[in-house]
Every structure is written in C-alpha cells, then in structure tokens.
C-alpha cells in the first residue's frame, strides 16, 4: 500500500541555518513579518516586500521558509504564543474565561490573524497552538468531560472567540480608517437604526433604548464575557 503524502508544514522539518548570513534568522523574519502585518495587513505581505524590509533578497528568505504559506504558519503560531496557558486551579468556567479573554486580546492586537485560522491548513500543529489547545482540553477533562465532549467544548469556545473577536477587530479597523471613535459612531448609527427597525418591534425597542442618554449598549468586554458565560452554561448542561 502506498504511503500517503503528508501535508507540508514548516513544523515537519528542522530549521535551516546559513552561516554566511548570521544576522538573518527565522525569528528575525517572523518578527518583521508580524510588524508588516500589524501595519499593512495580510494583503500587503509578500516575500519580496518582506525581504526589502530586512535588507535581504526574497531568495535569502527561502533559506529559512519554503514559501509564504510556511511564513504564515510561523507568524500565526508566534502570536498564539502571546496567550498564556490556562490557570491550573479554580472554577473551570472562570479558567476558560481567562484564556478566552487573552485569546480575544491577541486577536484585537493583530486584526489580520482571524481569517488565517481557516486558511493555514497545518495551524493546529505549531507548538504554541498545541500548548493552548492542550491547556484548554485539560480544563474540561479536569471536571470529568470525556475526550469527545472535551474536544467539542474546546472547539465551540474557540469558534466563538475567533468569530466574535474577528468581527470586533474588523469593526475597530473600519472605525480607525474613518478616524472615528466607537462613541461617535454610535451617536450617528443609533438614530438611523431606530428608524430602520420600526417594522421589527423587538429590534426597534433595543435600538430606541440604546439611544437614550441614560442607557448605553454593554461594553465590548462585558458583552464578550456575558455571551461566553451563556455558551459555557450550555456546554455544562450538555455534558451532564
């Protein structure tokens, strides 16, 4: 029987070293790539442009990374390294919340990262991604979840974080490009939303309430916590 070809991944081969260019390392390349992504986004990333920022040709970069896909594997895992492992003790839902808050904060610092979770095929085998995944699974296993239930629970939480924080990051990026703050945007948006929602009584009631001087929508931090707590209650009930 023929052996199936493995999915290519930077994590499946040792890092190459080149003596004649000691100043150019994989770590240096990854750090500069993240700086470029933070300022210009994924669309601006190319091996040629990155090489120019590093005062090196694109060919020199290929000594350390085979292609752009491998570079994205590396930068994704590097920013995942900003997330600490889950607390070892305490209420399990609070432990999940703590990791999730850190995960969200990382996505907000690096708005370009959210779409990569669906684009980088081998993102799950980077050392930092494995560490965070293992840490999250440990929380669910500590309270008696089976392997299958722990897998499902961790996936549900991860999908919520990536989707919620990704949308929030995109919205903040839009505001930044427009030179507007959240409060300024809400002042202009809510009257329009209240008018547009008149045929829909439940939505109209909410938009009208949020437009009153003494009432405001919950903060993004509070909304994130509240919604995740609802999800965790559902996970707990489903595992009983």
C-alpha positions as CSV (number, residue, x, y, z in Angstrom):
1,X,0.0,0.0,0.0
2,X,1.4,3.4,-1.0
3,X,2.2,5.8,1.9
4,X,0.0,8.9,1.7
5,X,1.9,12.1,1.3
6,X,1.9,14.3,4.4
7,X,0.5,17.8,4.5
8,X,3.5,20.1,4.0
9,X,4.3,22.1,7.1
10,X,7.1,24.1,8.5
11,X,6.8,22.2,11.7
12,X,7.6,18.9,10.0
13,X,11.2,19.8,9.1
14,X,14.2,21.2,11.0
15,X,15.0,24.9,10.8
16,X,17.7,25.6,8.2
17,X,20.8,27.7,9.1
18,X,23.0,29.7,6.9
19,X,26.5,30.7,8.1
20,X,27.1,33.5,5.6
21,X,24.0,35.4,6.9
22,X,24.1,35.1,10.7
23,X,22.0,38.3,11.2
24,X,19.1,36.8,9.2
25,X,17.3,34.1,11.3
26,X,13.8,32.6,11.2
27,X,12.9,34.6,14.4
28,X,14.0,37.8,12.8
29,X,12.0,37.1,9.7
30,X,8.9,36.2,11.7
31,X,9.2,39.3,13.9
32,X,9.4,41.6,10.8
33,X,6.6,39.8,9.1
34,X,4.3,40.4,12.1
35,X,5.3,44.1,12.2
36,X,4.4,44.3,8.5
37,X,1.1,42.5,9.0
38,X,0.2,44.8,12.0
39,X,0.7,47.9,9.9
40,X,-0.5,46.9,6.5
41,X,-2.4,43.6,6.7
42,X,-2.2,40.2,5.0
43,X,-2.8,41.6,1.5
44,X,0.5,43.6,1.8
45,X,2.6,40.6,2.8
46,X,4.9,39.2,0.1
47,X,8.3,37.6,0.3
48,X,9.8,40.4,-1.9
49,X,8.4,43.1,0.3
50,X,9.5,41.4,3.5
51,X,12.9,40.9,2.1
52,X,13.2,44.6,1.3
53,X,12.3,45.5,4.9
54,X,15.0,43.1,6.1
55,X,17.6,44.4,3.6
56,X,17.7,41.0,2.1
57,X,16.5,39.5,-1.2
58,X,13.5,37.2,-1.3
59,X,15.8,34.3,-2.2
60,X,17.6,34.7,1.2
61,X,14.2,34.3,3.0
62,X,13.7,31.0,1.2
63,X,16.6,29.6,3.1
64,X,14.5,29.8,6.2
65,X,10.9,29.4,4.9
66,X,9.9,27.5,1.8
67,X,7.1,29.8,0.8
68,X,4.6,32.3,2.1
69,X,2.3,29.6,3.5
70,X,5.1,28.4,5.8
71,X,5.7,32.0,6.8
72,X,2.0,32.4,7.8
73,X,2.3,29.2,9.8
74,X,5.1,30.7,11.7
75,X,3.6,34.1,12.3
76,X,0.3,32.6,13.4
77,X,2.0,30.4,16.0
78,X,4.2,33.3,17.1
79,X,1.2,35.5,18.0
80,X,-0.5,32.5,19.7
81,X,2.5,32.5,22.0
82,X,1.2,35.7,23.5
83,X,-1.6,33.8,25.1
84,X,-0.7,32.2,28.5
85,X,-1.8,28.7,29.3
86,X,-4.9,28.3,31.3
87,X,-4.8,28.7,35.1
88,X,-4.1,25.4,36.8
89,X,-6.7,25.9,39.6
90,X,-10.1,27.5,40.2
91,X,-13.6,27.2,38.9
92,X,-13.4,25.6,35.4
93,X,-15.7,28.2,33.7
94,X,-13.5,31.1,35.1
95,X,-10.4,29.3,33.8
96,X,-11.9,29.1,30.3
97,X,-12.9,32.7,30.5
98,X,-9.4,33.8,31.4
99,X,-7.8,32.0,28.5
100,X,-10.6,33.3,26.2
101,X,-10.1,36.9,27.3
102,X,-6.4,36.6,26.5
103,X,-7.2,35.0,23.1
104,X,-9.5,37.8,22.3
105,X,-7.0,40.4,23.3
106,X,-4.4,38.8,21.0
107,X,-6.8,39.0,18.0
108,X,-7.6,42.6,18.8
109,X,-3.8,43.4,18.8
110,X,-3.4,41.6,15.5
111,X,-6.6,42.1,13.5
112,X,-5.2,40.3,10.5
113,X,-4.9,37.0,12.3
114,X,-8.6,35.9,12.5
115,X,-9.0,34.8,8.8
116,X,-5.8,32.8,9.0
117,X,-7.4,30.2,11.3
118,X,-9.3,28.9,8.3
119,X,-6.6,29.4,5.7
120,X,-3.5,27.9,7.3
121,X,-4.1,24.1,6.9
122,X,-1.5,23.0,9.4
123,X,-2.0,25.7,12.0
124,X,-3.0,23.2,14.6
125,X,0.4,21.7,15.0
126,X,2.5,24.7,15.9
127,X,4.0,24.5,19.4
128,X,2.0,27.4,20.8
129,X,-1.2,26.3,19.3
130,X,-0.7,22.8,20.7
131,X,0.1,24.3,24.1
132,X,-3.1,26.4,24.2
133,X,-5.3,23.5,22.9
134,X,-3.8,21.1,25.4
135,X,-4.3,23.6,28.2
136,X,-8.0,24.2,27.2
137,X,-8.7,20.4,26.9
138,X,-7.2,20.0,30.4
139,X,-9.8,22.3,31.9
140,X,-12.7,20.2,30.5
141,X,-11.0,16.9,31.4
142,X,-10.4,18.1,35.0
143,X,-14.2,18.3,35.5
144,X,-14.9,14.9,34.0
145,X,-15.6,15.6,30.3
146,X,-14.9,12.7,28.1
147,X,-12.4,13.1,25.3
148,X,-15.1,13.6,22.7
149,X,-17.0,16.1,24.9
150,X,-13.8,18.0,25.7
151,X,-13.0,18.2,22.0
152,X,-16.4,19.5,21.2
153,X,-16.4,22.0,24.0
154,X,-13.0,23.4,23.2
155,X,-14.0,23.7,19.5
156,X,-17.2,25.6,20.4
157,X,-15.3,28.0,22.6
158,X,-12.5,28.6,20.0
159,X,-15.1,29.2,17.3
160,X,-16.8,31.8,19.4
161,X,-13.6,33.6,20.3
162,X,-12.3,33.7,16.7
163,X,-15.7,34.7,15.2
164,X,-16.6,37.3,17.9
165,X,-13.1,38.9,18.3
166,X,-12.5,38.7,14.5
167,X,-15.7,40.7,13.9
168,X,-14.8,43.2,16.6
169,X,-11.3,43.6,15.2
170,X,-12.7,44.3,11.7
171,X,-15.2,46.9,13.1
172,X,-12.4,48.7,15.1
173,X,-10.3,48.7,11.9
174,X,-13.1,50.3,10.0
175,X,-13.5,53.0,12.7
176,X,-9.8,53.6,12.6
177,X,-9.7,54.1,8.9
178,X,-12.6,56.5,9.2
179,X,-11.0,58.4,12.0
180,X,-14.0,57.8,14.3
181,X,-14.4,56.5,17.9
182,X,-17.0,54.0,19.0
183,X,-19.0,56.6,20.8
184,X,-19.0,59.0,17.8
185,X,-20.1,56.2,15.5
186,X,-22.9,55.1,17.9
187,X,-24.2,58.6,18.1
188,X,-24.6,58.6,14.4
189,X,-25.7,55.0,14.0
190,X,-28.4,54.6,16.6
191,X,-30.9,57.2,15.2
192,X,-30.6,55.5,11.8
193,X,-31.0,52.1,13.3
194,X,-34.1,53.1,15.3
195,X,-35.7,54.5,12.2
196,X,-34.8,51.5,10.0
197,X,-36.0,49.0,12.6
198,X,-39.6,50.3,13.0
199,X,-41.2,47.3,11.3
200,X,-39.3,45.0,13.7
201,X,-40.6,45.7,17.2
202,X,-38.0,43.8,19.2
203,X,-35.1,45.3,17.4
204,X,-36.7,48.7,17.4
205,X,-37.2,48.6,21.2
206,X,-33.5,47.8,21.7
207,X,-32.2,50.5,19.3
208,X,-34.5,53.1,20.8
209,X,-33.4,52.2,24.4
210,X,-29.7,52.4,23.5
211,X,-30.3,55.9,22.0
212,X,-31.5,57.3,25.3
213,X,-28.9,59.4,27.3
214,X,-29.0,57.3,30.4
215,X,-28.8,53.9,28.5
216,X,-25.9,52.5,26.5
217,X,-25.1,49.2,25.0
218,X,-22.9,47.0,27.2
219,X,-19.1,47.4,26.7
220,X,-17.4,45.0,24.3
221,X,-15.6,43.4,27.3
222,X,-18.8,42.9,29.1
223,X,-20.6,41.6,26.0
224,X,-17.8,39.1,25.4
225,X,-17.9,37.7,28.9
226,X,-21.7,37.5,29.0
227,X,-22.0,35.7,25.8
228,X,-19.2,33.2,26.6
229,X,-20.8,32.5,30.0
230,X,-24.1,31.6,28.2
231,X,-22.1,29.2,26.0
232,X,-20.3,27.7,29.0
233,X,-23.6,27.1,30.8
234,X,-24.9,25.3,27.7
235,X,-21.7,23.2,27.5
236,X,-22.1,22.3,31.2
237,X,-25.7,21.3,30.7
238,X,-25.0,19.2,27.7
239,X,-22.2,17.3,29.4
240,X,-24.3,16.3,32.4
